[in-house]
Amino acid sequence: MIDKEIQPEFYYSIDLIENLNNFPLNTVIPCSVVFLNELVGGLLLICKKKDIKYIGLNPPNNPNTYHNFRMMHIDQKTFAIEIHLIFDQDKTVKMHLEPIAKSTIEFIKLCIESKKISFHFYDKQSISLTSSVLELDDEDIKWFKRNYELMKKLKGNDGYDLICNLLIKEFDAKDRLYSFYDNENVDCFIGKNKVVKFGY
């Protein structure tokens, strides 16, 4: 976790900021941000207010978490990325990403380059955005690199939606699930887009 005493500012794609209220609840969206003058891969979670309260977020403070990544290969034909953020009392946020999506591949690439990952929790009810950056250790980087090469080789991923729906049934009551969302008409990555702060 980046030192809380620093409390640096995050900069986002203007497309992302202007579409926050258009994204569906309980979805996770790959994106990028500028943090300490560095481009970092991120995941934007569109949250219910009760989930923000449940996992103990206190905007604008960075949440304390630890994390886990896994690439699932179901029935030797379908791949799904699952990311866990574990908060106090083992309250867990689980995210599913579609490995063949361009946005997921770009997110993974940026995490490798920066050796960081960022999470952004948007509460649609209170219109608040809480952002956090985690440093990736050597084992994390190996996981990202290995699966980045795998993802680039995938030609298709039949059954992804079905598998994710089945995985939902396995979740513990302490879990909060966020499903992959991609809108090709909204560019959540910083490139040619104007870069802004939240609440600009």
C-alpha positions as CSV (number, residue, x, y, z in Angstrom):
1,M,0.0,0.0,0.0
2,I,1.2,3.5,-0.8
3,D,2.0,5.6,2.3
4,K,-1.3,7.2,3.5
5,E,0.5,10.3,4.7
6,I,1.4,11.2,1.1
7,Q,-2.2,11.3,-0.1
8,P,-1.3,12.2,-3.7
9,E,-3.9,13.0,-6.3
10,F,-5.3,10.6,-9.0
11,Y,-6.0,11.6,-12.5
12,Y,-8.5,9.8,-14.7
13,S,-9.7,9.7,-18.3
14,I,-12.4,12.3,-18.8
15,D,-14.6,9.6,-20.4
16,L,-14.4,7.5,-17.3
17,I,-15.4,10.4,-15.0
18,E,-18.2,11.6,-17.2
19,N,-19.8,8.2,-17.4
20,L,-19.5,7.1,-13.7
21,N,-23.2,7.2,-13.2
22,N,-23.9,5.3,-16.4
23,F,-22.0,2.2,-15.4
24,P,-24.2,-0.6,-14.0
25,L,-24.0,-1.4,-10.2
26,N,-21.8,-4.3,-9.1
27,T,-19.6,-4.2,-12.1
28,V,-15.8,-3.9,-12.5
29,I,-14.2,-1.9,-15.3
30,P,-10.5,-2.0,-16.3
31,C,-9.0,1.4,-16.6
32,S,-5.8,3.5,-16.2
33,V,-5.0,6.4,-13.9
34,V,-2.0,8.8,-13.5
35,F,-0.6,8.5,-10.0
36,L,2.6,10.3,-8.9
37,N,3.2,11.1,-12.6
38,E,3.1,7.4,-13.5
39,L,0.5,5.5,-15.6
40,V,-1.0,2.7,-13.6
41,G,-3.5,0.0,-14.5
42,G,-6.7,0.1,-12.5
43,L,-10.0,-1.5,-11.7
44,L,-13.1,0.7,-11.2
45,L,-15.8,-0.8,-9.1
46,I,-19.3,0.6,-9.2
47,C,-20.6,0.1,-5.7
48,K,-23.8,0.2,-3.6
49,K,-23.6,2.5,-0.6
50,K,-24.3,-0.5,1.7
51,D,-21.3,-2.4,0.2
52,I,-19.0,0.6,0.8
53,K,-20.1,0.6,4.4
54,Y,-19.9,-3.2,4.8
55,I,-16.3,-3.4,3.7
56,G,-15.3,-0.4,5.8
57,L,-14.3,2.2,3.2
58,N,-14.1,5.7,4.5
59,P,-13.7,8.1,1.6
60,P,-11.3,9.6,0.7
61,N,-9.0,7.4,2.8
62,N,-7.2,4.5,1.2
63,P,-8.6,1.1,2.3
64,N,-6.3,-1.4,3.9
65,T,-6.4,-4.7,2.0
66,Y,-4.5,-7.7,0.9
67,H,-5.1,-9.4,-2.4
68,N,-5.0,-12.6,-4.4
69,F,-5.1,-13.3,-8.1
70,R,-6.0,-16.4,-10.0
71,M,-6.5,-17.5,-13.6
72,M,-9.2,-20.2,-13.7
73,H,-9.4,-22.7,-16.5
74,I,-12.8,-24.4,-16.4
75,D,-13.4,-27.7,-18.2
76,Q,-10.2,-27.2,-20.2
77,K,-11.9,-24.6,-22.4
78,T,-13.0,-21.5,-20.5
79,F,-10.8,-19.0,-18.8
80,A,-11.7,-16.4,-16.2
81,I,-9.6,-14.1,-14.0
82,E,-10.7,-13.8,-10.4
83,I,-9.2,-11.1,-8.2
84,H,-9.8,-11.0,-4.4
85,L,-9.5,-7.9,-2.2
86,I,-9.7,-9.0,1.5
87,F,-10.6,-6.4,4.1
88,D,-10.8,-6.6,7.9
89,Q,-12.7,-9.6,9.3
90,D,-12.1,-11.5,6.0
91,K,-14.7,-9.4,4.2
92,T,-13.9,-10.1,0.5
93,V,-14.5,-8.3,-2.7
94,K,-14.3,-10.7,-5.7
95,M,-13.9,-9.5,-9.2
96,H,-14.2,-11.4,-12.5
97,L,-12.5,-10.3,-15.7
98,E,-12.8,-11.5,-19.2
99,P,-9.3,-12.5,-20.2
100,I,-9.7,-12.0,-24.0
101,A,-11.2,-8.5,-23.6
102,K,-8.9,-5.7,-24.9
103,S,-9.5,-3.7,-21.8
104,T,-8.4,-6.5,-19.5
105,I,-5.2,-7.1,-21.6
106,E,-4.3,-3.4,-21.5
107,F,-4.9,-3.3,-17.7
108,I,-2.6,-6.3,-17.2
109,K,0.1,-4.8,-19.4
110,L,0.0,-1.5,-17.4
111,C,0.2,-3.3,-14.1
112,I,3.4,-5.1,-15.3
113,E,5.0,-1.9,-16.5
114,S,4.3,0.1,-13.3
115,K,4.5,-2.9,-10.9
116,K,1.4,-1.4,-9.3
117,I,-2.3,-2.0,-9.4
118,S,-5.0,0.5,-8.5
119,F,-8.6,0.1,-7.3
120,H,-11.3,2.8,-7.5
121,F,-14.6,2.4,-5.6
122,Y,-17.4,4.6,-6.8
123,D,-20.5,5.0,-4.6
124,K,-23.3,6.0,-7.0
125,Q,-25.5,7.1,-4.2
126,S,-23.2,9.5,-2.4
127,I,-21.2,10.3,-5.5
128,S,-17.9,9.5,-3.9
129,L,-14.8,7.9,-5.3
130,T,-12.2,6.2,-3.2
131,S,-8.9,5.2,-4.8
132,S,-6.0,3.1,-3.7
133,V,-2.7,1.9,-5.1
134,L,-1.0,-1.4,-4.2
135,E,2.6,-2.3,-4.9
136,L,3.0,-5.6,-6.7
137,D,5.6,-8.0,-5.3
138,D,7.8,-10.3,-7.4
139,E,5.3,-13.2,-7.3
140,D,2.5,-10.9,-8.4
141,I,4.6,-9.7,-11.3
142,K,5.4,-13.3,-12.4
143,W,1.6,-14.1,-12.3
144,F,0.8,-11.0,-14.4
145,K,3.5,-11.7,-16.9
146,R,2.6,-15.4,-17.3
147,N,-1.0,-14.7,-17.8
148,Y,-0.5,-11.7,-20.0
149,E,1.3,-14.0,-22.5
150,L,-1.5,-16.6,-22.2
151,M,-4.2,-14.0,-22.8
152,K,-2.5,-12.7,-25.9
153,K,-2.7,-16.2,-27.4
154,L,-6.4,-16.9,-26.7
155,K,-8.5,-16.9,-29.8
156,G,-11.8,-17.3,-28.1
157,N,-13.3,-18.0,-24.7
158,D,-16.6,-19.8,-25.1
159,G,-18.7,-20.1,-21.9
160,Y,-17.2,-17.2,-20.0
161,D,-20.6,-15.8,-18.9
162,L,-22.0,-19.2,-18.0
163,I,-19.0,-20.1,-15.9
164,C,-19.1,-16.7,-14.0
165,N,-22.8,-17.3,-13.3
166,L,-22.0,-20.7,-11.8
167,L,-19.2,-19.2,-9.7
168,I,-21.6,-16.8,-8.1
169,K,-23.4,-19.7,-6.4
170,E,-20.1,-20.6,-4.6
171,F,-19.7,-17.3,-2.8
172,D,-19.7,-16.9,0.9
173,A,-22.1,-14.5,2.6
174,K,-19.1,-12.3,3.4
175,D,-18.2,-11.9,-0.2
176,R,-19.2,-9.0,-2.5
177,L,-19.1,-9.8,-6.3
178,Y,-18.3,-7.5,-9.1
179,S,-18.7,-8.7,-12.7
180,F,-16.8,-7.6,-15.7
181,Y,-18.2,-4.7,-17.8
182,D,-16.9,-3.3,-21.0
183,N,-18.4,-0.5,-23.1
184,E,-16.5,0.1,-26.3
185,N,-18.0,3.6,-26.6
186,V,-16.4,4.7,-23.3
187,D,-12.6,5.0,-23.2
188,C,-11.5,4.4,-19.6
189,F,-7.8,4.4,-20.5
190,I,-5.7,7.5,-20.5
191,G,-4.3,8.1,-24.0
192,K,-5.6,10.8,-26.3
193,N,-8.4,11.6,-23.8
194,K,-8.2,14.6,-21.6
195,V,-7.0,13.8,-18.1
196,V,-9.0,15.2,-15.1
197,K,-9.3,14.8,-11.3
198,F,-12.6,13.5,-9.8
199,G,-14.9,16.5,-9.3
200,Y,-13.1,18.6,-11.8
